[in-house]
């Protein structure tokens, strides 16, 4: 079963919503920049997926240490496409041993590969939600005074209108 709940927020995102400093995780470890090298023993389709995604992916989103995770993503997407084509060709139902229709076992393969692709895409920041969580937002600026932060109390605010004294406004 996959991870439940929303994706964890980055420290910068936590600061924008006013989180306590004690809840921050700290800076992530430095990862050597650079794209991972494509393994030579992958299938032709997985290599094509690797080349396409690595070309479109921003350099700062992936490092050399991500090669294994990226390989799982590419191979799973390749297997998903292959199983999906096979399922389309053989149909959703097959004839069982007693002549009754049964669910095609390829349904399970397609579902498992789709779940693995989704999980790996989220890990690599390839989904819109994962990209939004990875965006670094700057912490909010510190107010110069408490009045700038919360404003004047209600009894000191002047509300313009026909009833207001023109001299006070």
PASEGU-601683 format. One record per residue (C-alpha): x negated, y negated, z; residue in one letter; residue number from 1. Coordinates in steps of 0.2 Angstrom, whole numbers, plus 5000, padded with zeros to 4 digits. Layout:
<atoms>
<atom><X>X</X><Y>Y</Y><Z>Z</Z><fimar>A</fimar><dolo>NUM</dolo></atom>
...
</atoms>
This chain:
<atoms>
<atom><X>5000</X><Y>5000</Y><Z>5000</Z><fimar>X</fimar><dolo>1</dolo></atom>
<atom><X>4994</X><Y>4983</Y><Z>4996</Z><fimar>X</fimar><dolo>2</dolo></atom>
<atom><X>4991</X><Y>4968</Y><Z>5007</Z><fimar>X</fimar><dolo>3</dolo></atom>
<atom><X>5007</X><Y>4960</Y><Z>5014</Z><fimar>X</fimar><dolo>4</dolo></atom>
<atom><X>5011</X><Y>4942</Y><Z>5015</Z><fimar>X</fimar><dolo>5</dolo></atom>
<atom><X>5005</X><Y>4927</Y><Z>5007</Z><fimar>X</fimar><dolo>6</dolo></atom>
<atom><X>4986</X><Y>4926</Y><Z>5002</Z><fimar>X</fimar><dolo>7</dolo></atom>
<atom><X>4975</X><Y>4918</Y><Z>5016</Z><fimar>X</fimar><dolo>8</dolo></atom>
<atom><X>4971</X><Y>4900</Y><Z>5014</Z><fimar>X</fimar><dolo>9</dolo></atom>
<atom><X>4954</X><Y>4892</Y><Z>5012</Z><fimar>X</fimar><dolo>10</dolo></atom>
<atom><X>4947</X><Y>4881</Y><Z>5025</Z><fimar>X</fimar><dolo>11</dolo></atom>
<atom><X>4950</X><Y>4866</Y><Z>5014</Z><fimar>X</fimar><dolo>12</dolo></atom>
<atom><X>4968</X><Y>4870</Y><Z>5012</Z><fimar>X</fimar><dolo>13</dolo></atom>
<atom><X>4970</X><Y>4873</Y><Z>5031</Z><fimar>X</fimar><dolo>14</dolo></atom>
<atom><X>4963</X><Y>4856</Y><Z>5034</Z><fimar>X</fimar><dolo>15</dolo></atom>
<atom><X>4975</X><Y>4848</Y><Z>5023</Z><fimar>X</fimar><dolo>16</dolo></atom>
<atom><X>4990</X><Y>4855</Y><Z>5033</Z><fimar>X</fimar><dolo>17</dolo></atom>
<atom><X>4982</X><Y>4850</Y><Z>5049</Z><fimar>X</fimar><dolo>18</dolo></atom>
<atom><X>4975</X><Y>4866</Y><Z>5056</Z><fimar>X</fimar><dolo>19</dolo></atom>
<atom><X>4965</X><Y>4867</Y><Z>5072</Z><fimar>X</fimar><dolo>20</dolo></atom>
<atom><X>4946</X><Y>4868</Y><Z>5068</Z><fimar>X</fimar><dolo>21</dolo></atom>
<atom><X>4945</X><Y>4884</Y><Z>5078</Z><fimar>X</fimar><dolo>22</dolo></atom>
<atom><X>4956</X><Y>4893</Y><Z>5065</Z><fimar>X</fimar><dolo>23</dolo></atom>
<atom><X>4944</X><Y>4890</Y><Z>5051</Z><fimar>X</fimar><dolo>24</dolo></atom>
<atom><X>4933</X><Y>4904</Y><Z>5045</Z><fimar>X</fimar><dolo>25</dolo></atom>
<atom><X>4918</X><Y>4894</Y><Z>5040</Z><fimar>X</fimar><dolo>26</dolo></atom>
<atom><X>4910</X><Y>4893</Y><Z>5023</Z><fimar>X</fimar><dolo>27</dolo></atom>
<atom><X>4909</X><Y>4909</Y><Z>5013</Z><fimar>X</fimar><dolo>28</dolo></atom>
<atom><X>4892</X><Y>4917</Y><Z>5011</Z><fimar>X</fimar><dolo>29</dolo></atom>
<atom><X>4882</X><Y>4910</Y><Z>4996</Z><fimar>X</fimar><dolo>30</dolo></atom>
<atom><X>4883</X><Y>4922</Y><Z>4981</Z><fimar>X</fimar><dolo>31</dolo></atom>
<atom><X>4870</X><Y>4921</Y><Z>4967</Z><fimar>X</fimar><dolo>32</dolo></atom>
<atom><X>4878</X><Y>4912</Y><Z>4953</Z><fimar>X</fimar><dolo>33</dolo></atom>
<atom><X>4879</X><Y>4921</Y><Z>4936</Z><fimar>X</fimar><dolo>34</dolo></atom>
<atom><X>4891</X><Y>4933</Y><Z>4927</Z><fimar>X</fimar><dolo>35</dolo></atom>
<atom><X>4890</X><Y>4952</Y><Z>4930</Z><fimar>X</fimar><dolo>36</dolo></atom>
<atom><X>4882</X><Y>4963</Y><Z>4917</Z><fimar>X</fimar><dolo>37</dolo></atom>
<atom><X>4894</X><Y>4974</Y><Z>4908</Z><fimar>X</fimar><dolo>38</dolo></atom>
<atom><X>4891</X><Y>4993</Y><Z>4911</Z><fimar>X</fimar><dolo>39</dolo></atom>
<atom><X>4887</X><Y>5003</Y><Z>4896</Z><fimar>X</fimar><dolo>40</dolo></atom>
<atom><X>4897</X><Y>5018</Y><Z>4901</Z><fimar>X</fimar><dolo>41</dolo></atom>
<atom><X>4914</X><Y>5010</Y><Z>4900</Z><fimar>X</fimar><dolo>42</dolo></atom>
<atom><X>4927</X><Y>5014</Y><Z>4886</Z><fimar>X</fimar><dolo>43</dolo></atom>
<atom><X>4928</X><Y>5003</Y><Z>4871</Z><fimar>X</fimar><dolo>44</dolo></atom>
<atom><X>4945</X><Y>4995</Y><Z>4876</Z><fimar>X</fimar><dolo>45</dolo></atom>
<atom><X>4938</X><Y>4991</Y><Z>4894</Z><fimar>X</fimar><dolo>46</dolo></atom>
<atom><X>4923</X><Y>4983</Y><Z>4886</Z><fimar>X</fimar><dolo>47</dolo></atom>
<atom><X>4934</X><Y>4972</Y><Z>4875</Z><fimar>X</fimar><dolo>48</dolo></atom>
<atom><X>4944</X><Y>4967</Y><Z>4891</Z><fimar>X</fimar><dolo>49</dolo></atom>
<atom><X>4928</X><Y>4963</Y><Z>4900</Z><fimar>X</fimar><dolo>50</dolo></atom>
<atom><X>4922</X><Y>4952</Y><Z>4886</Z><fimar>X</fimar><dolo>51</dolo></atom>
<atom><X>4938</X><Y>4943</Y><Z>4884</Z><fimar>X</fimar><dolo>52</dolo></atom>
<atom><X>4941</X><Y>4939</Y><Z>4902</Z><fimar>X</fimar><dolo>53</dolo></atom>
<atom><X>4923</X><Y>4935</Y><Z>4906</Z><fimar>X</fimar><dolo>54</dolo></atom>
<atom><X>4923</X><Y>4923</Y><Z>4892</Z><fimar>X</fimar><dolo>55</dolo></atom>
<atom><X>4939</X><Y>4914</Y><Z>4898</Z><fimar>X</fimar><dolo>56</dolo></atom>
<atom><X>4934</X><Y>4915</Y><Z>4917</Z><fimar>X</fimar><dolo>57</dolo></atom>
<atom><X>4926</X><Y>4899</Y><Z>4925</Z><fimar>X</fimar><dolo>58</dolo></atom>
<atom><X>4908</X><Y>4903</Y><Z>4930</Z><fimar>X</fimar><dolo>59</dolo></atom>
<atom><X>4910</X><Y>4898</Y><Z>4948</Z><fimar>X</fimar><dolo>60</dolo></atom>
<atom><X>4924</X><Y>4911</Y><Z>4950</Z><fimar>X</fimar><dolo>61</dolo></atom>
<atom><X>4914</X><Y>4926</Y><Z>4948</Z><fimar>X</fimar><dolo>62</dolo></atom>
<atom><X>4896</X><Y>4932</Y><Z>4954</Z><fimar>X</fimar><dolo>63</dolo></atom>
<atom><X>4885</X><Y>4946</Y><Z>4950</Z><fimar>X</fimar><dolo>64</dolo></atom>
<atom><X>4891</X><Y>4955</Y><Z>4966</Z><fimar>X</fimar><dolo>65</dolo></atom>
<atom><X>4909</X><Y>4956</Y><Z>4958</Z><fimar>X</fimar><dolo>66</dolo></atom>
<atom><X>4904</X><Y>4968</Y><Z>4945</Z><fimar>X</fimar><dolo>67</dolo></atom>
<atom><X>4912</X><Y>4984</Y><Z>4953</Z><fimar>X</fimar><dolo>68</dolo></atom>
<atom><X>4928</X><Y>4975</Y><Z>4956</Z><fimar>X</fimar><dolo>69</dolo></atom>
<atom><X>4928</X><Y>4968</Y><Z>4939</Z><fimar>X</fimar><dolo>70</dolo></atom>
<atom><X>4925</X><Y>4985</Y><Z>4931</Z><fimar>X</fimar><dolo>71</dolo></atom>
<atom><X>4939</X><Y>4992</Y><Z>4941</Z><fimar>X</fimar><dolo>72</dolo></atom>
<atom><X>4950</X><Y>4978</Y><Z>4934</Z><fimar>X</fimar><dolo>73</dolo></atom>
<atom><X>4945</X><Y>4981</Y><Z>4916</Z><fimar>X</fimar><dolo>74</dolo></atom>
<atom><X>4946</X><Y>5000</Y><Z>4916</Z><fimar>X</fimar><dolo>75</dolo></atom>
<atom><X>4963</X><Y>4999</Y><Z>4925</Z><fimar>X</fimar><dolo>76</dolo></atom>
<atom><X>4970</X><Y>4987</Y><Z>4912</Z><fimar>X</fimar><dolo>77</dolo></atom>
<atom><X>4963</X><Y>4998</Y><Z>4898</Z><fimar>X</fimar><dolo>78</dolo></atom>
<atom><X>4971</X><Y>5014</Y><Z>4906</Z><fimar>X</fimar><dolo>79</dolo></atom>
<atom><X>4988</X><Y>5004</Y><Z>4909</Z><fimar>X</fimar><dolo>80</dolo></atom>
<atom><X>4988</X><Y>4999</Y><Z>4890</Z><fimar>X</fimar><dolo>81</dolo></atom>
<atom><X>4984</X><Y>5017</Y><Z>4885</Z><fimar>X</fimar><dolo>82</dolo></atom>
<atom><X>4997</X><Y>5025</Y><Z>4897</Z><fimar>X</fimar><dolo>83</dolo></atom>
<atom><X>5010</X><Y>5012</Y><Z>4892</Z><fimar>X</fimar><dolo>84</dolo></atom>
<atom><X>5008</X><Y>5016</Y><Z>4873</Z><fimar>X</fimar><dolo>85</dolo></atom>
<atom><X>5009</X><Y>5035</Y><Z>4877</Z><fimar>X</fimar><dolo>86</dolo></atom>
<atom><X>5025</X><Y>5032</Y><Z>4887</Z><fimar>X</fimar><dolo>87</dolo></atom>
<atom><X>5033</X><Y>5022</Y><Z>4873</Z><fimar>X</fimar><dolo>88</dolo></atom>
<atom><X>5029</X><Y>5036</Y><Z>4861</Z><fimar>X</fimar><dolo>89</dolo></atom>
<atom><X>5036</X><Y>5050</Y><Z>4872</Z><fimar>X</fimar><dolo>90</dolo></atom>
<atom><X>5051</X><Y>5042</Y><Z>4880</Z><fimar>X</fimar><dolo>91</dolo></atom>
<atom><X>5056</X><Y>5039</Y><Z>4898</Z><fimar>X</fimar><dolo>92</dolo></atom>
<atom><X>5064</X><Y>5056</Y><Z>4900</Z><fimar>X</fimar><dolo>93</dolo></atom>
<atom><X>5058</X><Y>5073</Y><Z>4895</Z><fimar>X</fimar><dolo>94</dolo></atom>
<atom><X>5066</X><Y>5090</Y><Z>4894</Z><fimar>X</fimar><dolo>95</dolo></atom>
<atom><X>5062</X><Y>5099</Y><Z>4910</Z><fimar>X</fimar><dolo>96</dolo></atom>
<atom><X>5059</X><Y>5118</Y><Z>4912</Z><fimar>X</fimar><dolo>97</dolo></atom>
<atom><X>5077</X><Y>5122</Y><Z>4914</Z><fimar>X</fimar><dolo>98</dolo></atom>
<atom><X>5083</X><Y>5111</Y><Z>4900</Z><fimar>X</fimar><dolo>99</dolo></atom>
<atom><X>5088</X><Y>5096</Y><Z>4911</Z><fimar>X</fimar><dolo>100</dolo></atom>
<atom><X>5081</X><Y>5079</Y><Z>4908</Z><fimar>X</fimar><dolo>101</dolo></atom>
<atom><X>5067</X><Y>5074</Y><Z>4920</Z><fimar>X</fimar><dolo>102</dolo></atom>
<atom><X>5057</X><Y>5058</Y><Z>4922</Z><fimar>X</fimar><dolo>103</dolo></atom>
<atom><X>5041</X><Y>5057</Y><Z>4911</Z><fimar>X</fimar><dolo>104</dolo></atom>
<atom><X>5026</X><Y>5058</Y><Z>4923</Z><fimar>X</fimar><dolo>105</dolo></atom>
<atom><X>5018</X><Y>5044</Y><Z>4913</Z><fimar>X</fimar><dolo>106</dolo></atom>
<atom><X>5030</X><Y>5032</Y><Z>4922</Z><fimar>X</fimar><dolo>107</dolo></atom>
<atom><X>5020</X><Y>5035</Y><Z>4938</Z><fimar>X</fimar><dolo>108</dolo></atom>
<atom><X>5003</X><Y>5033</Y><Z>4929</Z><fimar>X</fimar><dolo>109</dolo></atom>
<atom><X>5009</X><Y>5016</Y><Z>4921</Z><fimar>X</fimar><dolo>110</dolo></atom>
<atom><X>5016</X><Y>5010</Y><Z>4938</Z><fimar>X</fimar><dolo>111</dolo></atom>
<atom><X>5000</X><Y>5015</Y><Z>4947</Z><fimar>X</fimar><dolo>112</dolo></atom>
<atom><X>4989</X><Y>5006</Y><Z>4935</Z><fimar>X</fimar><dolo>113</dolo></atom>
<atom><X>5000</X><Y>4991</Y><Z>4934</Z><fimar>X</fimar><dolo>114</dolo></atom>
<atom><X>4998</X><Y>4990</Y><Z>4953</Z><fimar>X</fimar><dolo>115</dolo></atom>
<atom><X>4979</X><Y>4992</Y><Z>4953</Z><fimar>X</fimar><dolo>116</dolo></atom>
<atom><X>4978</X><Y>4979</Y><Z>4939</Z><fimar>X</fimar><dolo>117</dolo></atom>
<atom><X>4988</X><Y>4966</Y><Z>4949</Z><fimar>X</fimar><dolo>118</dolo></atom>
<atom><X>4978</X><Y>4970</Y><Z>4965</Z><fimar>X</fimar><dolo>119</dolo></atom>
<atom><X>4961</X><Y>4967</Y><Z>4956</Z><fimar>X</fimar><dolo>120</dolo></atom>
<atom><X>4967</X><Y>4952</Y><Z>4947</Z><fimar>X</fimar><dolo>121</dolo></atom>
<atom><X>4972</X><Y>4944</Y><Z>4963</Z><fimar>X</fimar><dolo>122</dolo></atom>
<atom><X>4955</X><Y>4949</Y><Z>4971</Z><fimar>X</fimar><dolo>123</dolo></atom>
<atom><X>4946</X><Y>4941</Y><Z>4956</Z><fimar>X</fimar><dolo>124</dolo></atom>
<atom><X>4957</X><Y>4925</Y><Z>4956</Z><fimar>X</fimar><dolo>125</dolo></atom>
<atom><X>4965</X><Y>4929</Y><Z>4939</Z><fimar>X</fimar><dolo>126</dolo></atom>
<atom><X>4983</X><Y>4926</Y><Z>4945</Z><fimar>X</fimar><dolo>127</dolo></atom>
<atom><X>4991</X><Y>4909</Y><Z>4946</Z><fimar>X</fimar><dolo>128</dolo></atom>
<atom><X>4994</X><Y>4911</Y><Z>4965</Z><fimar>X</fimar><dolo>129</dolo></atom>
<atom><X>4976</X><Y>4917</Y><Z>4968</Z><fimar>X</fimar><dolo>130</dolo></atom>
<atom><X>4969</X><Y>4902</Y><Z>4958</Z><fimar>X</fimar><dolo>131</dolo></atom>
<atom><X>4979</X><Y>4890</Y><Z>4968</Z><fimar>X</fimar><dolo>132</dolo></atom>
<atom><X>4973</X><Y>4898</Y><Z>4984</Z><fimar>X</fimar><dolo>133</dolo></atom>
<atom><X>4955</X><Y>4896</Y><Z>4978</Z><fimar>X</fimar><dolo>134</dolo></atom>
<atom><X>4956</X><Y>4878</Y><Z>4973</Z><fimar>X</fimar><dolo>135</dolo></atom>
<atom><X>4946</X><Y>4868</Y><Z>4985</Z><fimar>X</fimar><dolo>136</dolo></atom>
<atom><X>4955</X><Y>4853</Y><Z>4991</Z><fimar>X</fimar><dolo>137</dolo></atom>
<atom><X>4946</X><Y>4839</Y><Z>5001</Z><fimar>X</fimar><dolo>138</dolo></atom>
<atom><X>4951</X><Y>4837</Y><Z>5019</Z><fimar>X</fimar><dolo>139</dolo></atom>
<atom><X>4963</X><Y>4823</Y><Z>5023</Z><fimar>X</fimar><dolo>140</dolo></atom>
<atom><X>4955</X><Y>4806</Y><Z>5026</Z><fimar>X</fimar><dolo>141</dolo></atom>
<atom><X>4955</X><Y>4801</Y><Z>5044</Z><fimar>X</fimar><dolo>142</dolo></atom>
<atom><X>4966</X><Y>4786</Y><Z>5048</Z><fimar>X</fimar><dolo>143</dolo></atom>
<atom><X>4958</X><Y>4770</Y><Z>5054</Z><fimar>X</fimar><dolo>144</dolo></atom>
<atom><X>4970</X><Y>4767</Y><Z>5068</Z><fimar>X</fimar><dolo>145</dolo></atom>
<atom><X>4985</X><Y>4776</Y><Z>5076</Z><fimar>X</fimar><dolo>146</dolo></atom>
<atom><X>4996</X><Y>4763</Y><Z>5068</Z><fimar>X</fimar><dolo>147</dolo></atom>
<atom><X>4990</X><Y>4768</Y><Z>5050</Z><fimar>X</fimar><dolo>148</dolo></atom>
<atom><X>4994</X><Y>4786</Y><Z>5055</Z><fimar>X</fimar><dolo>149</dolo></atom>
<atom><X>5011</X><Y>4785</Y><Z>5063</Z><fimar>X</fimar><dolo>150</dolo></atom>
<atom><X>5016</X><Y>4767</Y><Z>5060</Z><fimar>X</fimar><dolo>151</dolo></atom>
<atom><X>5025</X><Y>4755</Y><Z>5072</Z><fimar>X</fimar><dolo>152</dolo></atom>
<atom><X>5038</X><Y>4761</Y><Z>5084</Z><fimar>X</fimar><dolo>153</dolo></atom>
<atom><X>5056</X><Y>4759</Y><Z>5078</Z><fimar>X</fimar><dolo>154</dolo></atom>
<atom><X>5059</X><Y>4744</Y><Z>5089</Z><fimar>X</fimar><dolo>155</dolo></atom>
<atom><X>5045</X><Y>4734</Y><Z>5081</Z><fimar>X</fimar><dolo>156</dolo></atom>
<atom><X>5049</X><Y>4738</Y><Z>5063</Z><fimar>X</fimar><dolo>157</dolo></atom>
<atom><X>5057</X><Y>4724</Y><Z>5052</Z><fimar>X</fimar><dolo>158</dolo></atom>
<atom><X>5071</X><Y>4730</Y><Z>5041</Z><fimar>X</fimar><dolo>159</dolo></atom>
<atom><X>5074</X><Y>4718</Y><Z>5027</Z><fimar>X</fimar><dolo>160</dolo></atom>
<atom><X>5091</X><Y>4714</Y><Z>5022</Z><fimar>X</fimar><dolo>161</dolo></atom>
<atom><X>5104</X><Y>4700</Y><Z>5022</Z><fimar>X</fimar><dolo>162</dolo></atom>
<atom><X>5105</X><Y>4701</Y><Z>5041</Z><fimar>X</fimar><dolo>163</dolo></atom>
<atom><X>5086</X><Y>4699</Y><Z>5044</Z><fimar>X</fimar><dolo>164</dolo></atom>
<atom><X>5080</X><Y>4681</Y><Z>5049</Z><fimar>X</fimar><dolo>165</dolo></atom>
<atom><X>5071</X><Y>4675</Y><Z>5034</Z><fimar>X</fimar><dolo>166</dolo></atom>
<atom><X>5057</X><Y>4667</Y><Z>5045</Z><fimar>X</fimar><dolo>167</dolo></atom>
<atom><X>5053</X><Y>4685</Y><Z>5053</Z><fimar>X</fimar><dolo>168</dolo></atom>
<atom><X>5052</X><Y>4694</Y><Z>5036</Z><fimar>X</fimar><dolo>169</dolo></atom>
</atoms>
